[in-house]
Amino acid sequence: MSGWLRIVGLGPGSEALVTPEVTEALAEATDVVGYIPYVARVAERPGLTLHASDNRVEIDRSRHALEMATEGRRVVVVSSGDPGVFAMASAVFEAVESGPHAWRDLDIQVLPGITAMLAAAARAGAPLGHDFCCINLSDNLKPWPLIERRLRLAAQADFAMAFYNPRSKSRPEGFEKTLQILREECEPKRLILFARAVSRPDEALRIAHLVEARPDMADMQTVVLVGSSRTRVIERDGTPIVYTPRFTPE
Ligand SMILES: C[S@@+](CC[C@H](N)C(=O)[O-])C[C@H]1O[C@@H](n2cnc3c(N)ncnc32)[C@H](O)[C@@H]1O
């Protein structure tokens, strides 16, 4: 039987948010490859080998997956959320581009998943209902000045924004600087949503104004959504609704 490679997204956490085609690929796989906590989400079964590896070895992991598919195995590379959003799909294609020519002829498919910002936005209402952008605040793979420039320009262009990897223990100052830039560019009442562990049992949502936002409101389990100047709150009993209207007046 010929091998194949599927690069899949497991969604933000809840089993209910894994797509049927991803479930099907996992059911047919001989091998699952990925970062330890994501591989841990895949149920063990006879005939399936789980290959969990640590963070920051994405290219080695990709090569391993490609080699196994070349040998005729049915390989699934897992990411959380969507595999094309700050995740394994690009890493696999970086490996394909620089690897043996035969890898280009493999049966490779990317199967989408529900990315964190969309799961978070749905919980809150529709904060990304008009133009928005999405920025990874980690400077592991790009220089910090580029992040600052993108943040500032996005704020000046009045995009709603989603921030992934907002704050880690190794770089706690990045999110502090992010808030500082937003304070320079946006009004103090700009809405910010801190959505932690969305769709998992420990999910927590917090809505704040920019003026009240503190760096410790975010961690690596949090996706941060910043409204545009048009984003508003509908107050009601219980959790308020945060949404951005579809139109901007002349
Ligand atoms: C390496 S990125 C992976 C993103 C993933 N591919 C996606 O599409 O959601 C990890 C970041 O995604 C965000 N994230 C992932 N799952 C989340 C969840 N359930 N709730 C909130 N944020 C989440 C956090 O910002 C975290 O630091």
The ligand as an ORCA input file, in Angstrom:
! r2SCAN-3c Opt
* xyz 0 1
  C       2.024     27.530     18.503
  S       0.508     28.400     18.495
  C      -0.500     27.205     17.705
  C      -1.774     27.784     17.127
  C      -2.672     26.702     16.545
  N      -2.086     26.116     15.349
  C      -4.058     27.264     16.215
  O      -4.399     27.334     15.024
  O      -4.799     27.611     17.156
  C       0.024     28.282     20.189
  C      -0.818     29.469     20.613
  O      -2.153     29.285     20.160
  C      -3.064     29.850     21.079
  N      -3.988     28.772     21.507
  C      -3.978     27.491     21.105
  N      -5.016     26.813     21.641
  C      -5.694     27.693     22.407
  C      -6.871     27.601     23.206
  N      -7.571     26.456     23.328
  N      -7.290     28.717     23.854
  C      -6.609     29.868     23.723
  N      -5.502     30.024     22.971
  C      -5.041     28.947     22.333
  C      -2.252     30.444     22.215
  O      -2.002     31.797     21.897
  C      -0.970     29.641     22.124
  O       0.122     30.357     22.678
*
